[in-house]
Amino acid sequence: MPPFLNREISWIEFNQRVLNEALRDDQPLLERVKFLAITASNLDEFFQVRIGGLMAMRRSGLKTADASGLTPARNLAALRQRILQMTADQYALFNDTLIPALKKAGIQPLHLKELSVEQGAQLAATFDDLIYPLLTPLAVDPLEPAPVVPALQVILACRLLDPETKVTRHALIPIPETLGRRVPVTKDGETHAFLLIEDLVAAHATRFFPGETIAATTAFRVTRNGDIAVQEEDAIDLAGEMEDVLTARLFADTVRLELRADAPRDLAAMIHKVTAAGPQEIYRVDGPPGLASFMELAFLPDFDHLRDPDWPGQNSPAIAPGASMFETIASGDVMLFHPYESFEPVLRLLEEAASDPDVVAIKQVLYRTAKKSRIIDALITAAENGKHVTALVELKARFDEARNLDRADELQRAGAQIVYGVKGLKTHAKICMIVRRESGHLRRYVHLGTGNYNETTSKLYTDLSYLTCKPEYGNDASLFFNAVSGRSKLLRFQRLIPAPTAIKPTLLDLITGEAERAKQGLPARIVAKVNSLQDPEIIHALYKASQAGVEIKLNVRGICCLKPGDPKHSKNIEVVSIIDRFLEHARLFYFHRGGDAELYISSADWMTRNLEKRVELMIPIEQAPLKRRLVRILEAFFQDNTQASRLLPDGSSQRIVRAKGQKAFRAQEYFYQQARKAAKAREHERAMTFEPHVPAK
């Protein structure tokens, strides 16, 4: 049996790499806060999805081991020990390093006892005006069913004492996330001091219980199982079914209880009972529960000196400012590398299409969109302008379902045709097709990418965009949309390679082809960049290719179940991971193919769920200049000696340390500087070009 690293433990090691960035004392302070908050947010989702799923398996009595040899029960036990350590490390960093550093920098978290009389009055007014009307206390009666508390909200538990009868009882006050975690306090004329909202609510909790005394309080937070599937076989109305799932997720089984370590014993016991949290679900934390909410500190105004310098997206040299996107694409295919190159051309393409009288149709897949989305706005405008707009809205985009439901309603009201994904599969492909009437014919313009149509994440995630109007790509795009909207088969196309039908077989053929060439003594090489590598068949094929002598370099951001450095299976495989200011999100594959290299970009990771259970696309890039550019991008990741870590055989990772005298190389900074130089050079070139003034006729 070939070695296979545990998927969940591998994910924890990825989160450790993120935490390592927060632990670095050479990082700007607010960047450290940001990375800590990211690790907490990551854990929230991990508990909802992976831990929730494993707990459901254990509860069902499943004792079958996974590919790494762990049963659900053993996996959960191992994960708990690792997460307890990670949680302790998070709070040690928060309490011992970040809070003192924030205070020194002028960002001051305060305790109630530190408030002056004036500050207390200021906060009392804030409580009355902005907080008190939004809170709803819940009584806890041991003779009645326990109140159901919402997930992922800080909740204040109170012990109440009746001074007359001396009777004590308990109550809960959920604090909605929309209120924010910090309540600003004016101190010495500055407003960067703050009180945590649960402390302010505790100070004024008697407002909810007149005649009673607040004897003790503590804060806690519940995470519930978010791995709740849509029962599509029974769902007549998928949108309605999704609304039921969202409601169920709020009140599903407890998978984690974050409880302050200093919680009074009686309150802790009451919270255990109310949340139905067993000993294995309880995580005592040495500070405020819910560290993800401290992300807002990272974006405080007036503290730019505590953040990384801005790296704004640059204008692509392939696109002239103000030029029609249709004319630009018609003159040659365009490749954009976000966020180093701005996402603006993609937005411009859709906005031009919405108002262009020659555009007759727009078809687009929407997986995760921005809160205020120019893309959705452009599609609404297009529909209102009488264009045929089809939007495939994926309602099963986990944790974005509610937003997608809302935006789908808006599109439908504007006259767009809405398709809610594909039965039994998530539609994760990133594709947009615009049909335009030109010279008596219809021409199809296609955008294909690795990232979502989301202008917010396009500034934070690294992704690739490919824009073309080549007929074979346009024809494939039409076939793709016909298949997903008409529920027909995703057959093999001329150029595009779809999942779940063709990506995995194609990848296995490409890997096997390299192995065959290596056996013949020919040069053989595979270089791939993915977010996750878990599919057993792909891993097995890579092992066989390594054994045949293929040089394999893998850049895997997160989960990697392949074990590198195994002398029998993977001696020719190197795995690196890069954690930096932008989230690595692009998928990019290179196969040497005897010197006639094939390069692909893709929406799909090398995971079974992507390759077999989702609608995805793998896109061949055929133009020599674009291929050379993609090769340079791939090579840069393996030169990084600043932000890269090497995966070790035990699944942990070790930061790559540059050799003495070796020049520092940071891939993301290199890409930004390259984009900046290219934009400046193109700007200079345009400035030096004389355009004749053509008099009006």
C-alpha positions as CSV (number, residue, x, y, z in Angstrom):
1,M,0.0,0.0,0.0
2,P,1.6,3.3,-1.0
3,P,2.0,5.9,1.8
4,F,-0.9,8.4,2.2
5,L,-0.8,11.3,4.7
6,N,-3.9,12.1,6.6
7,R,-6.0,14.7,5.0
8,E,-7.2,16.5,8.2
9,I,-3.8,16.5,9.9
10,S,-2.3,17.8,6.6
11,W,-4.8,20.7,6.7
12,I,-3.8,21.4,10.3
13,E,-0.2,21.6,9.2
14,F,-1.2,24.1,6.6
15,N,-2.9,26.2,9.2
16,Q,0.3,26.0,11.3
17,R,2.2,27.5,8.3
18,V,-0.3,30.4,8.5
19,L,0.2,30.7,12.3
20,N,3.9,30.7,11.7
21,E,3.5,34.0,9.8
22,A,1.8,35.5,12.8
23,L,4.6,34.3,15.0
24,R,7.3,36.1,13.0
25,D,8.6,39.1,14.8
26,D,9.8,40.6,11.5
27,Q,6.2,41.0,10.2
28,P,4.4,44.3,10.7
29,L,2.2,44.2,13.8
30,L,-1.2,44.4,12.1
31,E,-0.1,41.7,9.5
32,R,0.6,39.4,12.5
33,V,-2.9,40.2,13.9
34,K,-4.3,39.4,10.4
35,F,-2.6,36.1,10.1
36,L,-3.7,35.1,13.7
37,A,-7.3,36.0,12.8
38,I,-7.1,33.9,9.6
39,T,-5.9,30.9,11.5
40,A,-9.0,31.3,13.8
41,S,-11.3,31.7,10.9
42,N,-9.8,28.7,9.2
43,L,-10.4,26.6,12.3
44,D,-14.0,27.8,12.4
45,E,-14.7,26.4,9.0
46,F,-12.6,23.2,9.7
47,F,-14.7,22.4,12.7
48,Q,-18.0,23.1,10.8
49,V,-17.0,20.9,7.8
50,R,-14.3,18.3,8.6
51,I,-14.8,17.8,12.3
52,G,-18.6,17.9,11.8
53,G,-18.3,15.2,9.1
54,L,-16.0,13.0,11.2
55,M,-18.3,13.2,14.2
56,A,-21.3,12.2,12.1
57,M,-19.3,9.2,10.8
58,R,-18.3,8.2,14.4
59,R,-21.8,8.6,15.6
60,S,-23.1,6.3,12.8
61,G,-20.7,3.6,14.0
62,L,-18.4,3.8,11.0
63,K,-15.0,2.1,11.9
64,T,-13.5,1.8,8.4
65,A,-10.1,3.4,8.2
66,D,-9.3,6.1,5.7
67,A,-6.4,6.0,3.2
68,S,-4.0,7.1,6.0
69,G,-5.1,4.2,8.2
70,L,-7.2,6.2,10.7
71,T,-10.8,5.4,11.7
72,P,-13.1,8.4,12.4
73,A,-12.6,8.0,16.2
74,R,-8.8,7.8,16.0
75,N,-8.7,10.7,13.6
76,L,-10.8,12.9,15.9
77,A,-8.6,12.0,18.9
78,A,-5.4,12.9,17.0
79,L,-7.0,16.1,15.7
80,R,-8.1,17.2,19.2
81,Q,-4.6,16.9,20.6
82,R,-3.1,18.8,17.7
83,I,-5.8,21.5,17.8
84,L,-5.4,21.9,21.6
85,Q,-1.7,22.7,21.0
86,M,-2.5,25.1,18.2
87,T,-5.1,26.9,20.3
88,A,-2.7,27.2,23.2
89,D,-0.1,28.7,20.8
90,Q,-2.7,31.1,19.4
91,Y,-3.6,32.5,22.8
92,A,0.0,32.7,24.0
93,L,0.8,34.8,21.0
94,F,-2.4,36.9,21.5
95,N,-1.8,37.5,25.2
96,D,1.9,37.7,25.5
97,T,3.0,39.4,22.3
98,L,0.2,41.0,20.3
99,I,-1.8,42.7,23.0
100,P,1.2,44.3,24.6
101,A,2.5,45.4,21.2
102,L,-0.9,46.8,20.2
103,K,-1.0,48.8,23.5
104,K,2.5,50.2,22.8
105,A,1.4,51.2,19.3
106,G,-1.7,53.1,20.6
107,I,-4.3,50.5,19.9
108,Q,-5.5,49.8,23.5
109,P,-7.9,47.1,24.6
110,L,-9.3,48.2,28.0
111,H,-10.8,46.4,30.9
112,L,-13.9,47.7,32.8
113,K,-11.8,48.5,35.8
114,E,-9.5,50.8,33.7
115,L,-12.4,53.0,32.6
116,S,-12.7,56.6,33.9
117,V,-16.0,58.0,34.9
118,E,-16.3,59.9,31.6
119,Q,-15.5,56.8,29.6
120,G,-18.0,54.8,31.6
121,A,-20.7,57.3,30.8
122,Q,-19.7,57.4,27.1
123,L,-20.0,53.6,26.9
124,A,-23.3,53.6,28.8
125,A,-24.7,55.9,26.1
126,T,-23.4,53.7,23.4
127,F,-24.9,50.6,25.0
128,D,-28.3,52.3,25.3
129,D,-28.4,53.7,21.8
130,L,-26.7,51.0,19.7
131,I,-26.6,47.7,21.6
132,Y,-29.4,47.2,24.1
133,P,-32.3,47.3,21.6
134,L,-30.7,44.5,19.6
135,L,-30.1,42.0,22.3
136,T,-32.5,39.3,23.5
137,P,-31.8,37.5,26.8
138,L,-32.7,33.8,27.1
139,A,-33.7,32.2,30.4
140,V,-32.2,28.9,31.4
141,D,-34.7,26.8,33.4
142,P,-33.5,23.3,34.4
143,L,-37.1,22.1,34.3
144,E,-37.6,23.3,30.7
145,P,-35.9,22.4,27.4
146,A,-32.6,24.3,27.0
147,P,-32.7,27.3,24.8
148,V,-31.0,26.8,21.4
149,V,-28.2,29.3,21.1
150,P,-26.9,30.4,17.6
151,A,-23.6,29.3,16.2
152,L,-20.5,31.4,15.9
153,Q,-21.8,34.2,18.1
154,V,-20.2,35.3,21.3
155,I,-22.7,34.6,24.1
156,L,-22.7,36.0,27.6
157,A,-23.7,33.6,30.3
158,C,-25.0,35.2,33.5
159,R,-25.6,34.0,37.1
160,L,-28.4,36.0,38.5
161,L,-29.2,36.5,42.2
162,D,-32.5,37.7,43.6
163,P,-31.5,39.8,46.6
164,E,-34.8,39.2,48.4
165,T,-35.2,35.4,48.0
166,K,-31.4,34.7,47.6
167,V,-32.4,32.4,44.7
168,T,-29.9,32.1,41.9
169,R,-30.7,31.3,38.3
170,H,-28.9,31.5,34.9
171,A,-29.5,33.3,31.6
172,L,-27.8,33.8,28.3
173,I,-27.4,36.9,26.1
174,P,-26.4,36.1,22.5
175,I,-24.5,39.0,20.9
176,P,-25.0,39.2,17.1
177,E,-21.9,39.3,15.0
178,T,-23.2,42.4,13.2
179,L,-22.5,44.5,16.3
180,G,-18.7,44.0,15.9
181,R,-16.3,42.9,18.6
182,R,-14.8,46.3,19.6
183,V,-16.7,49.2,21.2
184,P,-14.5,52.3,20.7
185,V,-13.6,54.4,23.7
186,T,-12.2,57.9,23.7
187,K,-9.0,58.1,25.6
188,D,-6.7,61.1,25.7
189,G,-8.5,62.5,22.7
190,E,-7.8,59.2,20.7
191,T,-10.5,56.7,19.6
192,H,-8.2,53.7,19.2
193,A,-8.9,52.4,22.7
194,F,-11.8,49.9,22.9
195,L,-13.7,47.6,25.2
196,L,-14.8,44.1,24.1
197,I,-18.5,44.1,23.5
198,E,-19.1,41.1,25.8
199,D,-17.5,43.1,28.7
200,L,-19.8,46.1,28.0
201,V,-22.9,43.9,27.9
202,A,-21.8,42.2,31.1
203,A,-21.4,45.7,32.7
204,H,-25.0,46.6,31.8
205,A,-26.7,43.2,32.0
206,T,-28.8,44.3,34.9
207,R,-30.8,46.3,32.3
208,F,-32.3,42.9,31.2
209,F,-33.1,41.6,34.6
210,P,-34.5,44.4,36.8
211,G,-34.5,43.7,40.5
212,E,-31.8,41.0,40.2
213,T,-28.0,41.2,40.7
214,I,-25.5,39.9,38.2
215,A,-23.4,37.6,40.4
216,A,-21.1,36.3,37.7
217,T,-20.6,36.3,33.9
218,T,-18.5,34.5,31.3
219,A,-18.4,34.5,27.5
220,F,-18.5,31.4,25.3
221,R,-19.0,30.5,21.6
222,V,-20.4,27.5,19.9
223,T,-19.4,26.0,16.6
224,R,-22.0,23.7,15.0
225,N,-21.9,21.1,12.2
226,G,-22.0,22.9,8.9
227,D,-21.6,19.7,6.9
228,I,-25.3,19.4,6.2
229,A,-26.1,18.2,2.7
230,V,-28.9,19.2,0.5
231,Q,-31.3,16.3,-0.1
232,E,-31.6,17.0,-3.8
233,E,-33.5,13.8,-4.6
234,D,-36.3,15.1,-2.4
235,A,-35.9,18.8,-3.3
236,I,-38.5,20.1,-5.7
237,D,-37.3,23.7,-5.1
238,L,-33.5,23.8,-4.6
239,A,-33.5,27.4,-3.5
240,G,-36.1,26.6,-0.8
241,E,-34.1,23.5,0.2
242,M,-31.0,25.7,0.6
243,E,-32.9,28.1,2.9
244,D,-33.7,25.1,5.1
245,V,-30.1,24.0,5.2
246,L,-29.0,27.5,6.3
247,T,-31.5,27.4,9.1
248,A,-30.4,23.9,10.1
249,R,-26.8,24.9,10.2
250,L,-27.4,27.5,12.8
251,F,-28.8,25.0,15.2
252,A,-27.0,21.7,14.3
253,D,-25.0,19.5,16.7
254,T,-22.3,21.2,18.7
255,V,-18.8,20.3,17.3
256,R,-16.8,22.8,19.5
257,L,-17.5,24.9,22.6
258,E,-15.0,27.7,23.1
259,L,-15.2,28.5,26.8
260,R,-13.1,30.9,28.8
261,A,-10.6,29.1,31.1
262,D,-11.7,31.4,33.9
263,A,-15.4,30.6,33.7
264,P,-17.0,30.0,37.1
265,R,-17.7,26.3,37.6
266,D,-21.5,26.6,37.8
267,L,-21.7,28.7,34.6
268,A,-19.4,26.2,32.8
269,A,-21.6,23.3,33.9
270,M,-24.7,25.1,32.7
271,I,-23.1,26.0,29.3
272,H,-22.1,22.3,28.8
273,K,-25.7,21.3,29.3
274,V,-27.2,24.0,27.2
275,T,-24.9,23.3,24.3
276,A,-24.9,19.5,24.7
277,A,-21.1,19.6,24.4
278,G,-19.3,16.5,25.5
279,P,-15.8,16.6,27.0
280,Q,-14.2,16.1,23.6
281,E,-16.0,19.1,22.2
282,I,-14.9,21.6,24.9
283,Y,-11.9,23.8,24.3
284,R,-11.0,26.0,27.2
285,V,-9.3,29.2,26.0
286,D,-7.1,31.6,27.8
287,G,-8.8,34.8,26.6
288,P,-11.8,36.0,24.5
289,P,-13.4,33.2,22.4
290,G,-13.6,33.8,18.7
291,L,-10.2,35.3,17.7
292,A,-11.3,35.5,14.1
293,S,-13.3,38.7,15.0
294,F,-10.0,40.5,15.7
295,M,-9.4,40.7,12.0
296,E,-11.1,44.1,12.1
297,L,-8.0,45.4,14.0
298,A,-5.8,44.7,11.0
299,F,-7.7,47.3,9.0
300,L,-7.9,50.2,11.5
301,P,-7.3,53.5,9.8
302,D,-4.3,55.7,10.6
303,F,-2.0,52.7,11.2
304,D,-0.6,52.1,7.7
305,H,2.9,52.1,9.3
306,L,1.9,48.8,11.0
307,R,0.9,47.1,7.8
308,D,2.7,45.9,4.6
309,P,3.1,48.6,2.0
310,D,0.3,48.5,-0.6
311,W,0.8,46.5,-3.8
312,P,-1.9,47.8,-6.1
313,G,-2.9,45.8,-9.2
314,Q,-1.1,47.0,-12.3
315,N,-2.5,47.7,-15.7
316,S,-1.7,44.8,-18.0
317,P,0.6,45.8,-20.9
318,A,-1.6,43.8,-23.2
319,I,-4.6,46.2,-22.6
320,A,-4.5,49.8,-23.6
321,P,-6.3,52.1,-21.2
322,G,-9.7,53.1,-22.5
323,A,-9.5,50.6,-25.4
324,S,-12.5,48.4,-26.1
325,M,-12.1,45.0,-24.5
326,F,-13.6,43.4,-27.5
327,E,-11.1,45.0,-29.9
328,T,-8.3,44.0,-27.5
329,I,-9.3,40.3,-27.3
330,A,-9.9,40.2,-31.0
331,S,-6.4,41.3,-31.7
332,G,-4.9,38.5,-29.6
333,D,-5.5,36.3,-26.6
334,V,-4.8,37.9,-23.2
335,M,-3.5,36.3,-20.0
336,L,-3.8,38.2,-16.7
337,F,-2.0,37.2,-13.5
338,H,-4.1,38.6,-10.5
339,P,-3.7,40.4,-8.2
340,Y,-0.4,41.7,-9.6
341,E,-2.3,42.6,-12.8
342,S,-5.7,44.2,-12.1
343,F,-9.0,42.4,-12.4
344,E,-10.4,45.6,-13.9
345,P,-10.3,44.3,-17.5
346,V,-12.6,41.4,-16.6
347,L,-15.0,43.8,-15.0
348,R,-14.7,46.2,-18.0
349,L,-15.5,43.4,-20.4
350,L,-18.8,42.6,-18.6
351,E,-19.7,46.3,-18.2
352,E,-19.0,47.0,-21.9
353,A,-21.0,43.9,-22.8
354,A,-24.0,45.1,-20.7
355,S,-24.3,48.4,-22.7
356,D,-22.9,47.3,-26.1
357,P,-25.8,47.2,-28.7
358,D,-24.1,44.5,-30.6
359,V,-23.9,42.1,-27.6
360,V,-26.9,39.7,-27.8
361,A,-26.2,37.2,-24.9
362,I,-24.1,36.7,-21.8
363,K,-23.7,33.4,-20.0
364,Q,-21.8,33.1,-16.8
365,V,-21.1,30.8,-13.9
366,L,-21.3,32.5,-10.4
367,Y,-19.8,30.6,-7.5
368,R,-18.7,33.2,-4.9
369,T,-19.5,36.9,-5.6
370,A,-18.6,40.1,-3.8
371,K,-21.0,41.7,-1.4
372,K,-21.4,44.7,-3.7
373,S,-20.7,43.1,-7.0
374,R,-20.1,45.1,-10.2
375,I,-20.4,41.8,-12.0
376,I,-23.9,41.2,-10.8
377,D,-24.7,44.8,-11.5
378,A,-23.4,44.5,-15.1
379,L,-25.5,41.3,-15.6
380,I,-28.6,43.1,-14.2
381,T,-28.0,46.0,-16.6
382,A,-27.5,43.7,-19.5
383,A,-30.8,41.9,-18.8
384,E,-32.6,45.2,-18.4
385,N,-31.1,46.3,-21.8
386,G,-32.8,43.3,-23.4
387,K,-29.8,41.0,-23.7
388,H,-30.3,37.3,-23.1
389,V,-28.5,36.7,-19.7
390,T,-28.1,33.3,-18.3
391,A,-26.5,33.0,-14.8
392,L,-25.6,29.6,-13.4
393,V,-25.7,30.4,-9.7
394,E,-24.2,27.7,-7.5
395,L,-26.3,27.5,-4.4
396,K,-24.1,24.9,-2.8
397,A,-21.1,27.2,-2.5
398,R,-20.5,26.5,1.1
399,F,-21.1,29.5,3.5
400,D,-22.0,31.8,0.5
401,E,-25.4,30.2,-0.1
402,A,-27.4,33.0,1.5
403,R,-25.7,35.7,-0.6
404,N,-26.1,33.7,-3.8
405,L,-29.8,33.2,-3.1
406,D,-30.2,37.0,-2.7
407,R,-28.3,37.9,-5.8
408,A,-30.1,35.2,-7.9
409,D,-33.4,36.8,-6.9
410,E,-32.1,40.2,-8.1
411,L,-31.0,38.8,-11.4
412,Q,-34.3,37.0,-11.9
413,R,-36.3,40.2,-11.2
414,A,-34.2,42.0,-13.9
415,G,-35.1,39.3,-16.5
416,A,-32.1,37.1,-16.4
417,Q,-32.5,33.3,-16.7
418,I,-31.2,31.6,-13.6
419,V,-30.0,28.0,-13.4
420,Y,-29.3,26.7,-9.9
421,G,-26.3,24.5,-10.5
422,V,-26.3,20.8,-11.6
423,K,-28.1,18.1,-9.7
424,G,-25.7,16.1,-7.5
425,L,-22.6,18.2,-8.4
426,K,-21.2,21.6,-7.4
427,T,-20.5,23.8,-10.4
428,H,-17.0,25.3,-9.6
429,A,-15.9,26.2,-13.2
430,K,-14.9,29.8,-13.8
431,I,-16.3,30.7,-17.2
432,C,-18.1,33.6,-18.9
433,M,-19.2,33.8,-22.5
434,I,-20.3,36.9,-24.4
435,V,-22.0,36.5,-27.8
436,R,-21.6,39.6,-30.0
437,R,-22.9,40.3,-33.5
438,E,-20.0,41.4,-35.8
439,S,-20.2,41.9,-39.6
440,G,-23.3,39.7,-39.9
441,H,-21.8,36.9,-37.8
442,L,-21.9,35.9,-34.2
443,R,-18.5,35.9,-32.4
444,R,-18.1,34.5,-28.9
445,Y,-15.7,36.1,-26.4
446,V,-14.7,33.8,-23.5
447,H,-13.2,34.4,-20.1
448,L,-11.8,31.3,-18.4
449,G,-10.0,31.5,-15.1
450,T,-8.9,29.9,-11.8
451,G,-10.7,32.3,-9.5
452,N,-14.2,33.4,-8.7
453,Y,-15.9,36.4,-10.2
454,N,-15.4,38.4,-7.1
455,E,-13.7,41.8,-7.3
456,T,-12.9,41.7,-3.5
457,T,-11.0,38.4,-3.5
458,S,-9.4,39.3,-6.8
459,K,-7.3,41.7,-4.8
460,L,-6.3,39.1,-2.2
461,Y,-6.0,35.8,-4.1
462,T,-3.5,34.9,-6.8
463,D,-5.4,33.7,-9.9
464,L,-5.0,33.5,-13.7
465,S,-7.5,34.8,-16.3
466,Y,-7.5,33.8,-20.0
467,L,-9.5,35.9,-22.5
468,T,-10.0,34.6,-26.0
469,C,-12.3,34.8,-28.9
470,K,-10.9,31.7,-30.7
471,P,-13.8,29.9,-32.4
472,E,-12.9,26.5,-30.9
473,Y,-12.9,27.9,-27.3
474,G,-16.2,29.7,-28.0
475,N,-17.7,26.6,-29.4
476,D,-16.7,24.6,-26.3
477,A,-18.1,27.3,-24.1
478,S,-21.5,27.0,-25.8
479,L,-21.4,23.3,-25.4
480,F,-20.5,23.7,-21.8
481,F,-23.4,26.0,-21.0
482,N,-25.8,23.9,-23.0
483,A,-24.8,20.8,-21.0
484,V,-25.1,22.4,-17.5
485,S,-28.3,24.2,-18.2
486,G,-29.9,21.4,-20.2
487,R,-28.6,18.7,-17.9
488,S,-27.0,16.9,-20.8
489,K,-23.6,15.0,-20.8
490,L,-20.3,16.9,-20.5
491,L,-18.6,15.2,-23.4
492,R,-15.0,15.9,-24.4
493,F,-14.7,19.2,-26.2
494,Q,-12.3,20.5,-28.8
495,R,-10.1,22.4,-26.3
496,L,-11.7,22.7,-22.8
497,I,-11.4,19.6,-20.6
498,P,-14.3,19.3,-18.1
499,A,-14.9,17.4,-14.9
500,P,-16.3,15.1,-13.7
501,T,-15.9,13.4,-17.1
502,A,-12.5,14.2,-18.5
503,I,-10.0,16.1,-16.2
504,K,-9.0,13.1,-14.1
505,P,-8.5,10.7,-17.1
506,T,-6.6,13.4,-18.9
507,L,-4.3,14.1,-15.9
508,L,-3.7,10.4,-15.4
509,D,-2.8,10.0,-19.1
510,L,-0.4,13.0,-18.9
511,I,1.3,11.7,-15.8
512,T,1.6,8.2,-17.3
513,G,3.0,9.7,-20.5
514,E,5.8,11.3,-18.6
515,A,6.5,8.0,-16.8
516,E,6.7,6.2,-20.1
517,R,9.2,8.7,-21.5
518,A,11.3,8.4,-18.3
519,K,11.4,4.6,-18.7
520,Q,12.8,5.2,-22.2
521,G,15.6,7.4,-20.9
522,L,14.0,10.6,-22.2
523,P,13.7,13.8,-20.2
524,A,10.5,13.8,-18.2
525,R,9.1,16.5,-15.9
526,I,5.9,17.5,-14.2
527,V,5.5,20.8,-12.4
528,A,2.1,21.6,-10.8
529,K,0.6,24.3,-8.6
530,V,-2.5,23.3,-6.7
531,N,-4.3,24.3,-3.5
532,S,-4.8,20.7,-2.4
533,L,-3.6,17.3,-3.4
534,Q,-5.7,14.4,-2.0
535,D,-7.0,12.1,-4.8
536,P,-5.5,8.6,-4.3
537,E,-5.4,7.8,-8.0
538,I,-3.5,10.9,-8.9
539,I,-1.1,10.4,-5.9
540,H,-0.5,6.8,-7.0
541,A,0.2,7.8,-10.6
542,L,2.7,10.5,-9.3
543,Y,4.4,7.8,-7.2
544,K,4.7,5.5,-10.2
545,A,6.1,8.4,-12.3
546,S,8.6,9.2,-9.6
547,Q,9.7,5.6,-9.5
548,A,10.2,5.7,-13.3
549,G,12.5,8.7,-12.9
550,V,10.2,11.6,-13.7
551,E,11.3,14.9,-12.0
552,I,8.2,16.1,-10.1
553,K,7.9,19.5,-8.5
554,L,4.6,20.3,-6.7
555,N,3.6,23.7,-5.1
556,V,0.7,22.8,-2.8
557,R,-0.7,25.5,-0.6
558,G,-2.8,23.5,1.7
559,I,-3.7,19.8,2.0
560,C,-1.1,17.4,0.6
561,C,-1.8,13.7,1.2
562,L,1.2,12.7,-0.9
563,K,4.2,11.8,1.2
564,P,7.4,13.3,-0.2
565,G,10.9,12.0,0.5
566,D,9.9,8.3,0.6
567,P,12.9,6.5,-0.9
568,K,10.6,3.8,-2.5
569,H,7.8,5.9,-3.8
570,S,8.6,9.6,-4.0
571,K,12.4,10.2,-4.1
572,N,12.0,12.4,-7.2
573,I,9.1,14.5,-5.8
574,E,9.6,17.8,-4.1
575,V,6.7,19.6,-2.4
576,V,6.8,23.2,-1.4
577,S,4.1,25.5,0.1
578,I,4.1,29.3,0.0
579,I,2.2,31.4,2.6
580,D,2.5,35.1,1.9
581,R,0.4,38.3,1.8
582,F,-1.8,37.0,-1.0
583,L,-3.6,33.7,-0.8
584,E,-2.2,31.3,-3.4
585,H,-5.2,30.2,-5.4
586,A,-4.2,29.6,-9.1
587,R,-4.0,26.1,-10.4
588,L,-1.4,25.6,-13.1
589,F,0.0,22.4,-14.6
590,Y,3.1,21.7,-16.7
591,F,3.9,18.4,-18.5
592,H,7.2,18.2,-20.5
593,R,5.8,16.0,-23.2
594,G,9.2,15.3,-24.8
595,G,10.0,19.0,-25.2
596,D,6.7,20.0,-26.6
597,A,5.4,21.1,-23.2
598,E,1.7,21.2,-22.4
599,L,0.4,23.8,-20.0
600,Y,-3.0,24.1,-18.4
601,I,-4.8,26.4,-16.0
602,S,-7.7,25.0,-14.1
603,S,-10.5,25.7,-11.6
604,A,-9.9,22.2,-10.1
605,D,-7.6,21.0,-7.4
606,W,-6.3,17.5,-7.4
607,M,-8.9,16.3,-5.0
608,T,-11.5,13.5,-5.5
609,R,-14.3,16.0,-4.8
610,N,-13.1,18.3,-7.6
611,L,-12.3,15.7,-10.1
612,E,-15.3,13.4,-9.6
613,K,-18.0,15.4,-7.8
614,R,-17.9,18.9,-9.3
615,V,-18.3,20.6,-12.7
616,E,-14.8,22.0,-13.3
617,L,-12.7,23.1,-16.3
618,M,-9.1,22.6,-17.3
619,I,-7.9,24.9,-20.0
620,P,-5.0,24.3,-22.3
621,I,-2.9,27.3,-23.1
622,E,-1.4,27.0,-26.6
623,Q,0.2,30.3,-27.6
624,A,4.0,30.1,-27.2
625,P,4.4,33.5,-25.4
626,L,1.7,32.7,-22.9
627,K,3.2,29.2,-22.3
628,R,6.6,30.7,-21.7
629,R,5.1,33.2,-19.2
630,L,3.4,30.4,-17.3
631,V,6.6,28.4,-17.1
632,R,8.4,31.4,-15.6
633,I,5.6,31.8,-13.1
634,L,5.9,28.1,-12.0
635,E,9.7,28.3,-11.8
636,A,9.6,31.3,-9.5
637,F,7.7,29.5,-6.8
638,F,10.5,27.0,-6.5
639,Q,13.1,29.8,-6.2
640,D,11.4,31.3,-3.2
641,N,13.6,31.2,-0.2
642,T,11.7,33.8,1.9
643,Q,8.1,32.6,2.2
644,A,8.3,29.0,1.1
645,S,8.3,25.8,3.3
646,R,9.2,22.3,2.3
647,L,6.9,19.5,3.1
648,L,8.6,16.8,5.2
649,P,7.9,13.0,5.1
650,D,5.9,13.1,8.4
651,G,3.5,15.7,6.9
652,S,4.9,18.7,8.8
653,S,6.8,21.4,7.0
654,Q,10.0,23.3,7.4
655,R,10.6,26.9,6.3
656,I,13.2,27.0,3.5
657,V,16.3,28.9,4.7
658,R,18.5,30.5,2.1
659,A,22.1,29.5,2.0
660,K,24.8,31.8,3.3
661,G,25.5,34.4,0.6
662,Q,22.4,33.5,-1.4
663,K,20.2,36.4,-2.5
664,A,16.7,36.6,-1.0
665,F,14.0,35.8,-3.4
666,R,10.3,36.2,-2.6
667,A,8.0,35.0,-5.4
668,Q,5.1,37.2,-4.7
669,E,7.2,40.4,-4.5
670,Y,9.0,39.3,-7.7
671,F,5.6,39.0,-9.5
672,Y,4.5,42.4,-8.2
673,Q,7.7,44.1,-9.3
674,Q,7.6,42.4,-12.7
675,A,4.0,43.6,-13.2
676,R,5.0,47.1,-12.1
677,K,8.0,47.2,-14.5
678,A,5.9,45.9,-17.4
679,A,3.1,48.4,-16.8
680,K,5.6,51.3,-16.6
681,A,7.5,50.2,-19.7
682,R,4.2,50.0,-21.7
683,E,3.1,53.4,-20.4
684,H,6.4,54.9,-21.5
685,E,6.1,53.2,-24.9
686,R,2.7,54.6,-25.4
687,A,3.9,58.1,-24.3
688,M,6.6,58.0,-26.9
689,T,4.2,56.9,-29.7
690,F,2.9,59.8,-31.8
691,E,-0.7,59.3,-33.0
692,P,-1.7,61.5,-35.9
693,H,-4.7,63.7,-35.4
694,V,-7.4,62.7,-37.9
695,P,-9.6,65.7,-38.7
696,A,-13.3,65.1,-38.5
697,K,-15.0,64.6,-41.8
